[in-house]
């Protein structure tokens, strides 16, 4: 049961992660990814190391968007 929940939660995280910039605001996407990662960790669906990797990926995605838009980086 927990493995099925984990797969569903990770799939939902990835679906949000791959949304194109024209589909969702970059900051909204970033904070949504963080909320989902936090929820997965609280539910013991992922380890703290997995949580850290998801948060790093979310941050890299936001940073790349900022660079594309002429922001610092």
Buried (B, 14 or more C-beta within 10 A) or exposed (E): EEEEEBEEBBEBBEEBBEEEEEEEEBEEBBEBBBEBBEBBBEEEBBEEEBBEEBBEBBEEBBBEBBEEEEEEE
